[in-house]
Amino acid sequence: MSFWIFEKITKRIQDDMSAAIENYHSSSLSREAWDNTHRYLKCCGIKSAKDWTKYRVDIPKSCCLGSIEECLQMTEAVSYKSGCLKNAVLLLKSHMHTISMSVLLIFITTVSRTIPPIECRQFKNISIDFSFQLMSFLLVLCILAKMKKED
């Protein structure tokens, strides 16, 4: 990915992950976020399971790759090998088109609110909202692109 902002986003994700590791036992939100991330992305820690010991936190059971019996005593040997930062970045990259379109739609909607409605010359009493026209057009393009991709 060649977006200049992507490096900043990756750094921010990494910083947030570090803070969440530090708060794993004291914050139920951090614990739930990490446990869900481990299970969904099949990963452990930021770069690896070693990150948990770096922050002096036991490796969570949600990192477990093996059977329930193996997970009773969590170690690096039975945890996912891949770090969550890498997997999160890959997930973000795989959805970059959708994210970009969403940001574009939000931008257009916000900017278009400053533009007065366009008057139709044929129907003087009908006013068409510019942002609605653009969103409809972009939605049609997205649907067509998805249909083409499925063929």
C-alpha positions, 0 to 999 in steps of 0.5 A: 500500500502506498498511502502516506498516511498508512504508516501513521495508522499502523503506528497508532494501531501499534501504540493502542495495542501496547496500551491495551496489553498494559491494561489487559487485567485492569480493563475489561474493554482491553481484555475483551478487545484482545481476546476477540482480536486473538480469536478472529485474526488467529494471532497473539500479541503485537508481534508475537506471544513474547509481547505479553512477557515483555509487559509482564502479563501472562499469555492469555488463553485466547492466544491458544492454538492447541486443544483445551488441555494444552491451553491450561498452561499457556506458553509460547509453544501452544500460542498463535505464532503470528502477531496481531499487528501484522494480521490487523494491517493485512485485514485493513489492506484487504478492505482499503477500497471499502474504507476509502469509499466510505471516507470519500462518501463522508467527505462529500456529504460534509462538503456538499452541505455547504453547497446550496441545492441544485434547482431543476430548470424543468421543474421549478418547484423541485430541489435536488440535494447535491450530496444525495445525487453523489452518494446515489451515484457512488453507491451504484458504482460500488454495487456494479463493481461488486457484481463484476467482481462476483462474476 
